[in-house]
Amino acid sequence: MRESLLWMVLNSIFLIVFNALFFVLGGAERNASVWISYGFIHFAYFMLLLTPKLIHTGRSAAVFGFSLYVITSVYFLVELFVGTVFILIAPEGYTAAFLVQLFVAGLYGIVLTAYLIADERTAGAEVKRQVSISFIKDASAKLKGLLESINDKEAKKKVERIYDALYSSPVKSHPDLEEIETRILQSIRALEDAIISGNKDGIISLAGSLETVIEERNRQLRMYH
């Protein structure tokens, strides 16, 4: 609560100082070009405050966050300079003030949008990677847990082979492998049922099928990467 309050105070300092100087030094009777510049400066500052909300969480958050802060900070400083110049000059016509600052804002919008698109793609790729890693990790952990419940040496050796094959499999995946990876998970669940029921033949049979499916998954994966 205290930290949030301090951030609010810090974020308000520029607005307070800028508006105090604006109204004390020039009053409220200003022409259109000045008010347009006033508005664009505030817009740039509010975009700077909004930047943290635009950053995705993830491994690349620090990199993209820094880039977005640089982009928005540069825009704010450029707009502050341009806007201040127009406020001091206070031209009678508003066209130049509006078009120049609209161009600067538009350029900022293009660069910002391009970075946000790149951020979305990176975030999506990271999610897919986490899902892929989770698949191998969870499936391997499940098999390791099942090994402790197998008493028959022959059956246990078969399942150990499956565990080793899956544990050493690449964590990378591909959308086209979703079906075969689903089959692997279904087979592991069937293997669990066989182990619970003590069906030695079923365990050995399912282990052989699983080994074939895992090898097929890894073979197809090599074709995509």
C-alpha positions as CSV (number, residue, x, y, z in Angstrom):
1,M,0.0,0.0,0.0
2,R,2.8,2.4,1.0
3,E,4.8,1.5,-2.2
4,S,1.7,2.1,-4.4
5,L,1.2,5.4,-2.8
6,L,4.8,6.4,-3.4
7,W,4.6,5.4,-7.0
8,M,1.4,7.5,-7.4
9,V,3.3,10.5,-5.9
10,L,6.3,9.9,-8.2
11,N,4.1,9.6,-11.3
12,S,2.3,12.8,-10.4
13,I,5.3,15.0,-9.9
14,F,5.7,15.8,-13.7
15,L,2.1,16.6,-14.1
16,I,2.0,18.9,-11.1
17,V,5.2,20.7,-12.1
18,F,4.3,21.0,-15.8
19,N,0.8,22.2,-15.1
20,A,1.9,24.7,-12.5
21,L,4.4,26.2,-14.9
22,F,1.9,26.1,-17.8
23,F,-0.8,28.0,-15.9
24,V,1.3,30.3,-13.7
25,L,3.5,31.5,-16.5
26,G,0.9,31.7,-19.3
27,G,-2.5,31.5,-17.7
28,A,-5.5,29.7,-19.2
29,E,-6.1,32.1,-22.1
30,R,-4.2,30.3,-24.8
31,N,-4.7,29.7,-28.5
32,A,-5.5,26.4,-30.2
33,S,-1.9,25.5,-31.1
34,V,-0.9,25.8,-27.4
35,W,-3.8,23.6,-26.2
36,I,-3.1,21.0,-28.9
37,S,0.6,20.9,-27.7
38,Y,-0.6,20.7,-24.1
39,G,-2.8,17.7,-25.0
40,F,-0.1,15.9,-27.0
41,I,2.4,16.3,-24.1
42,H,0.0,14.8,-21.6
43,F,-0.8,11.9,-24.0
44,A,2.9,11.1,-24.3
45,Y,3.3,11.1,-20.6
46,F,0.3,8.9,-20.0
47,M,1.6,6.4,-22.6
48,L,4.9,6.4,-20.5
49,L,2.8,5.5,-17.4
50,L,0.9,2.9,-19.4
51,T,4.0,1.1,-20.6
52,P,4.2,-1.5,-17.7
53,K,0.7,-2.7,-18.6
54,L,1.9,-3.5,-22.2
55,I,4.7,-5.8,-21.1
56,H,4.0,-9.6,-21.2
57,T,5.3,-11.7,-18.3
58,G,7.9,-14.3,-19.3
59,R,11.6,-14.9,-19.8
60,S,11.8,-12.1,-22.4
61,A,9.8,-9.6,-20.3
62,A,13.0,-7.7,-19.2
63,V,14.3,-7.3,-22.8
64,F,10.9,-6.2,-24.3
65,G,10.1,-4.1,-21.3
66,F,13.4,-2.2,-21.7
67,S,12.8,-1.7,-25.4
68,L,9.2,-0.5,-24.8
69,Y,10.4,1.9,-22.1
70,V,13.1,3.2,-24.5
71,I,10.6,3.7,-27.3
72,T,8.0,5.5,-25.1
73,S,10.6,7.5,-23.3
74,V,12.1,8.8,-26.6
75,Y,8.6,9.7,-27.8
76,F,7.9,11.5,-24.6
77,L,11.1,13.5,-24.7
78,V,10.7,14.4,-28.4
79,E,7.0,15.4,-27.8
80,L,7.9,17.4,-24.7
81,F,10.5,19.3,-26.7
82,V,8.3,19.8,-29.8
83,G,5.3,20.6,-27.7
84,T,7.2,23.1,-25.5
85,V,8.5,24.9,-28.6
86,F,5.0,25.3,-29.9
87,I,3.7,26.5,-26.5
88,L,6.5,29.1,-26.4
89,I,6.0,30.2,-30.0
90,A,2.2,30.0,-29.7
91,P,1.5,30.4,-33.5
92,E,-1.9,31.7,-34.4
93,G,-2.8,28.8,-36.7
94,Y,-3.1,25.4,-35.2
95,T,-2.4,23.4,-38.4
96,A,1.4,23.2,-38.0
97,A,1.3,22.3,-34.3
98,F,-1.3,19.6,-34.9
99,L,0.3,18.0,-38.0
100,V,3.8,17.9,-36.6
101,Q,2.8,16.4,-33.3
102,L,0.4,14.0,-35.0
103,F,3.3,12.8,-37.2
104,V,5.5,12.3,-34.2
105,A,2.7,10.4,-32.4
106,G,2.0,8.3,-35.5
107,L,5.6,7.4,-35.9
108,Y,5.6,6.3,-32.2
109,G,2.4,4.3,-32.8
110,I,4.0,2.4,-35.7
111,V,7.1,1.5,-33.8
112,L,5.2,0.6,-30.6
113,T,2.8,-1.6,-32.5
114,A,5.6,-3.4,-34.3
115,Y,7.3,-4.2,-30.9
116,L,4.0,-5.3,-29.4
117,I,3.5,-7.7,-32.3
118,A,7.0,-9.1,-31.8
119,D,6.3,-9.4,-28.1
120,E,3.1,-11.3,-28.8
121,R,4.9,-13.8,-31.1
122,T,7.7,-14.3,-28.5
123,A,5.2,-14.8,-25.7
124,G,3.4,-17.3,-27.8
125,A,6.6,-19.2,-28.6
126,E,7.5,-19.2,-24.9
127,V,4.1,-20.6,-24.0
128,K,4.4,-23.4,-26.6
129,R,7.9,-24.2,-25.3
130,Q,6.7,-24.4,-21.8
131,V,3.9,-26.7,-22.9
132,S,6.4,-28.9,-24.7
133,I,8.7,-29.0,-21.7
134,S,5.8,-29.7,-19.5
135,F,4.7,-32.7,-21.7
136,I,8.1,-34.4,-21.4
137,K,8.5,-33.5,-17.7
138,D,5.0,-34.6,-16.6
139,A,5.0,-37.8,-18.7
140,S,8.4,-38.8,-17.4
141,A,7.5,-38.0,-13.8
142,K,4.3,-40.1,-14.2
143,L,6.3,-43.1,-15.5
144,K,8.9,-42.8,-12.8
145,G,6.1,-42.9,-10.2
146,L,4.6,-46.0,-11.9
147,L,8.0,-47.8,-11.8
148,E,7.8,-47.9,-8.0
149,S,4.5,-49.9,-8.2
150,I,5.8,-52.7,-10.5
151,N,7.1,-55.8,-8.7
152,D,7.7,-58.0,-11.7
153,K,11.3,-57.6,-12.9
154,E,10.5,-58.2,-16.6
155,A,7.7,-55.8,-16.7
156,K,9.6,-53.2,-14.7
157,K,12.6,-53.4,-17.1
158,K,10.2,-52.8,-20.0
159,V,8.8,-49.7,-18.3
160,E,12.3,-48.5,-17.4
161,R,13.1,-48.6,-21.1
162,I,10.1,-46.4,-21.8
163,Y,11.0,-44.0,-19.1
164,D,14.6,-43.6,-20.4
165,A,13.3,-43.1,-24.0
166,L,10.8,-40.5,-22.9
167,Y,13.1,-38.7,-20.5
168,S,15.8,-38.4,-23.1
169,S,13.4,-37.2,-25.8
170,P,13.7,-33.6,-27.1
171,V,11.5,-31.1,-25.2
172,K,10.8,-29.2,-28.4
173,S,7.6,-30.0,-30.1
174,H,5.5,-29.1,-33.1
175,P,1.7,-28.4,-33.5
176,D,1.5,-31.4,-35.9
177,L,2.6,-33.7,-33.1
178,E,-0.3,-32.9,-30.8
179,E,-2.2,-36.1,-31.8
180,I,0.8,-38.5,-31.2
181,E,1.6,-36.8,-27.9
182,T,-2.0,-37.2,-26.8
183,R,-1.7,-40.9,-27.7
184,I,1.4,-41.2,-25.5
185,L,-0.4,-39.7,-22.6
186,Q,-3.4,-42.0,-23.1
187,S,-1.1,-45.0,-23.3
188,I,0.6,-44.0,-20.0
189,R,-2.9,-43.8,-18.4
190,A,-3.7,-47.3,-19.8
191,L,-0.3,-48.5,-18.5
192,E,-1.2,-47.2,-15.1
193,D,-4.4,-49.2,-15.1
194,A,-2.5,-52.3,-16.1
195,I,0.0,-51.8,-13.3
196,I,-2.8,-51.2,-10.7
197,S,-4.5,-54.4,-11.8
198,G,-1.2,-56.3,-11.8
199,N,-1.6,-57.3,-15.5
200,K,1.9,-58.3,-16.4
201,D,1.1,-59.1,-20.0
202,G,-0.8,-55.9,-20.4
203,I,2.1,-53.9,-18.9
204,I,4.6,-55.5,-21.3
205,S,2.3,-55.0,-24.3
206,L,1.6,-51.4,-23.5
207,A,5.3,-50.7,-22.9
208,G,6.1,-52.1,-26.3
209,S,3.4,-49.9,-27.9
210,L,4.6,-46.9,-26.0
211,E,8.2,-47.4,-27.1
212,T,7.1,-47.5,-30.7
213,V,4.9,-44.3,-30.4
214,I,7.7,-42.4,-28.6
215,E,10.2,-43.4,-31.3
216,E,7.7,-42.2,-34.0
217,R,7.2,-38.9,-32.2
218,N,10.9,-38.3,-32.0
219,R,11.4,-39.3,-35.7
220,Q,8.7,-36.9,-36.8
221,L,10.1,-34.2,-34.6
222,R,13.5,-34.5,-36.4
223,M,11.7,-33.8,-39.7
224,Y,10.3,-30.5,-38.4
225,H,13.6,-29.2,-36.8
